[in-house]
């Protein structure tokens, strides 16, 4: 398996920027999953159903956590604040 980096550290701020198709696929795929889940929740779940929205929030946090973990592992360099 190739060990090339999917992301590079940002020039300003904190985090990473996608530089390969895999990095872009991860970024856009996770954004599509979150956006799609918001649409589905608004269409199918009553807005006053607090439990359903808390379950959605937990799942969204897990998705974001996985994306952050993978992008940190696939970044060429470290994440730190840059001016």
Secondary structure as the mmCIF struct_conf table of DSSP 4:
data_model
#
loop_
_struct_conf.conf_type_id
_struct_conf.id
_struct_conf.beg_label_comp_id
_struct_conf.beg_label_asym_id
_struct_conf.beg_label_seq_id
_struct_conf.end_label_comp_id
_struct_conf.end_label_asym_id
_struct_conf.end_label_seq_id
BEND BEND1 UNK A 6 UNK A 6
STRN STRN1 UNK A 7 UNK A 9
BEND BEND2 UNK A 11 UNK A 12
STRN STRN2 UNK A 13 UNK A 13
BEND BEND3 UNK A 14 UNK A 15
STRN STRN3 UNK A 16 UNK A 18
BEND BEND4 UNK A 20 UNK A 20
HELX_RH_AL_P HELX_RH_AL_P1 UNK A 21 UNK A 44
BEND BEND5 UNK A 45 UNK A 45
TURN_TY1_P TURN_TY1_P1 UNK A 47 UNK A 48
HELX_RH_AL_P HELX_RH_AL_P2 UNK A 50 UNK A 73
TURN_TY1_P TURN_TY1_P2 UNK A 74 UNK A 74
STRN STRN4 UNK A 75 UNK A 76
BEND BEND6 UNK A 77 UNK A 77
STRN STRN5 UNK A 82 UNK A 82
#
